[in-house]
């Protein structure tokens, strides 16, 4: 099953931007998923089990910093490939 995940990451530290950029860079290191950051969130597309396994690992790494907050929306379809109706 293909999924789309929208992630908002809020590291509560002084160097929050560095933490966010590192998290996104780690996600981009995986070849079997599509990662599309934007100004508000990061979107990840791919096979459900693979995406969730990657997110589990990367969120755990990022959570080594105290007070890391993640908000995820998971859609059971690859919205990256679906046409947008106007």
N, C-alpha and C positions, 0 to 999 in steps of 0.2 A: 504494500500500500504506500502510495506517495503522500507526503505531508508537507505542509508549510508551517513554519514556526516563526512568530514574531517575538523578539526578545528585547526587553528594556532592562538594562543593567545599571544599577545605582550603587557604586562603591562609595561608602561614606568615609572618605579620607581626603586629605588635602590634595593629593595627586590623582584625583578621580579620573581625569582625562587619560593619563598614562595607563591606568588599570583597564579602562574601556578599550583603548587602542590595542593593548596586549591581548585582551580577550578576543577581539575581532581578528587579530593576526593569527592567533592560535586556531580559530575556526577556519580561516582561509587556508591553513596548511593541509587540510584534508581534501583530497582530490575527488571524492565521490559525492560531495555535497556542493550546492551553490550557496554562496554567502553574499548578501547584498545589504551593506550598511547604508543608512541614511541619517539625516540630522536628528531623528527622534528615536529610532530603534534599529535593530538588525534583523533581517529576514533570512531564514535558512530553509532550503528546499532539498528534498531527497527522499530516499526510502526510509520508512518509519523507524525500523529497528536500528538502522545505521545512524540516522539523525539523533535519535534518543540516546544511543550509546555514546556518541560524540558529545552531546550536550551534558550528559551525566558526568563524563570525565572532565570537561572543560569548566563546568560550573563548580565542581568539587575543587579544582585547582584554584579558581578565582575566589572561592569562599575561604581560602586560607587567610585572606585579609579579614580582619574583624568587620562585622556589620556590612556585608555585601547583600544587596537586595536584587532579586531577579523577578521580573514579571514576564510570563510567557503566555502566548495565545497559540493554540495548536489547531490547525485545520486539516481534516482528513482528505486533502486534495493538494495537488501541486498548483498553487495559484500563480506561479511564475509562468506557466504554460497556458493558462486560461485567458481567453480574450476578455477585455474589459468592455462592457456595454456602456454606451454614453446616453 
